[in-house]
């Protein structure tokens, strides 16, 4: 599936520039923005928010599918993501993600541990920990 991002810049010099970017996958549309410090209006999630939310959503959905299959009496599932971005002396970016998973329900400690293991198997988790290559070209 292709994700397309489009930003229409203001043609009128007197109007303030914005960074609202329309994203679509052909079925759904959403927007992204940047923080005000970077010149954005903060009207939509930032790209970092979108990346972190992809991990949170994937983790939640992966766990939900597993919980359903097992028939466990989980009543609430919450995944929180935080990140810290730093630069090393070599200039490389280090992106450290912390994921916290809260499970409400009458399940055994061993089952909770199994859910933590399953969280590490969500496709976005695997992608983020894997070897990703990005190829860019002008079209």
C-alpha positions in Angstrom: 0.0 0.0 0.0 1.3 3.4 -0.9 1.1 6.3 1.5 1.1 9.7 -0.2 1.9 13.0 1.5 1.0 16.4 0.0 1.7 19.9 1.2 0.3 22.8 -0.7 2.4 25.9 0.0 0.7 29.3 0.1 1.0 31.3 -3.1 0.2 34.6 -1.4 3.3 36.0 0.3 1.3 37.9 2.9 -0.3 34.7 4.3 1.6 32.8 6.9 3.1 29.5 5.7 1.8 26.3 7.3 3.2 22.8 7.5 -0.1 20.9 7.5 0.5 17.9 5.3 -2.3 15.7 4.0 -1.6 12.0 4.1 -3.6 9.3 2.4 -3.4 5.6 1.7 -6.2 5.7 -0.9 -8.8 4.6 1.6 -8.3 7.0 4.6 -6.9 10.5 5.0 -5.2 12.2 7.9 -2.9 15.1 8.5 0.5 15.8 10.1 2.0 19.1 11.3 5.2 20.1 13.2 5.6 21.8 16.5 5.3 25.6 16.7 9.0 25.9 17.4 9.6 24.4 14.0 7.1 26.7 12.3 4.0 24.5 12.6 0.6 25.3 13.8 0.4 22.1 16.0 -3.0 21.3 14.4 -2.2 17.6 13.8 0.2 15.0 15.1 3.9 15.5 14.3 5.8 12.8 12.3 7.3 11.6 15.5 3.8 11.3 17.0 2.7 9.3 13.9 5.7 6.9 14.2 5.2 6.4 17.9 1.4 5.9 17.4 2.1 3.3 14.7 3.9 1.2 17.4 1.2 1.9 20.0 -1.6 0.9 17.6 0.2 -2.2 16.2 1.0 -3.4 19.8 -2.6 -2.9 21.0 -4.1 -4.6 17.9 -1.6 -7.5 18.1 -2.3 -8.1 21.7 -6.1 -7.8 21.2 -6.0 -10.5 18.5 -4.1 -12.8 20.8 -6.3 -12.1 23.8 -9.4 -12.9 21.6 -7.9 -16.1 20.4 -7.1 -17.2 24.0 -10.5 -16.0 25.3 -8.8 -14.2 28.3 -11.0 -11.9 30.4 -9.1 -8.7 29.7 -11.3 -5.7 30.1 -8.9 -2.9 29.3 -5.6 -2.6 27.4 -3.5 0.5 27.2 -0.2 1.0 25.4 1.8 4.2 26.0 4.9 5.2 24.0 7.5 7.8 24.8 10.7 8.5 23.0 14.0 10.3 23.4 16.0 11.4 20.4 19.7 12.2 20.8 22.6 12.6 18.4 25.9 10.8 19.0 29.3 12.4 18.5 29.3 10.8 15.0 26.2 12.7 14.1 24.0 9.6 14.0 20.5 9.8 15.5 19.7 7.5 18.4 15.9 7.1 18.9 15.1 5.3 22.2 11.5 4.2 22.6 9.9 3.2 25.9 6.6 1.2 25.6 4.4 0.7 28.7 1.6 -1.8 28.5 -1.2 -1.8 31.0 -3.5 -4.9 31.1 -6.7 -4.9 33.2 -8.3 -8.2 33.7 -8.3 -11.4 35.8 -5.4 -13.2 34.1 -2.4 -15.0 35.6 1.0 -13.4 35.9 2.4 -15.9 33.4 -0.3 -14.8 30.9 0.7 -11.2 31.4 4.3 -12.1 30.7 3.2 -13.9 27.6 1.4 -10.8 26.4 4.6 -8.8 26.9 6.4 -11.3 24.7 3.7 -11.1 22.1 4.0 -7.3 22.1 7.6 -7.8 20.8 6.2 -9.7 17.8 4.0 -6.9 16.5 5.0 -6.1 12.9 5.9 -2.4 13.6 8.1 -3.5 16.6 9.9 -5.9 14.3 10.3 -3.3 11.6 11.7 -0.7 14.0 14.2 -3.2 15.4 15.0 -4.7 12.0 17.2 -3.5 9.2 15.3 -0.9 7.2 16.6 0.6 4.0 15.0 3.8 2.5 15.6 4.5 -1.2 14.6 8.0 -2.4 14.2 9.2 -6.0 12.9 12.3 -7.7 9.9 11.8 -9.9 
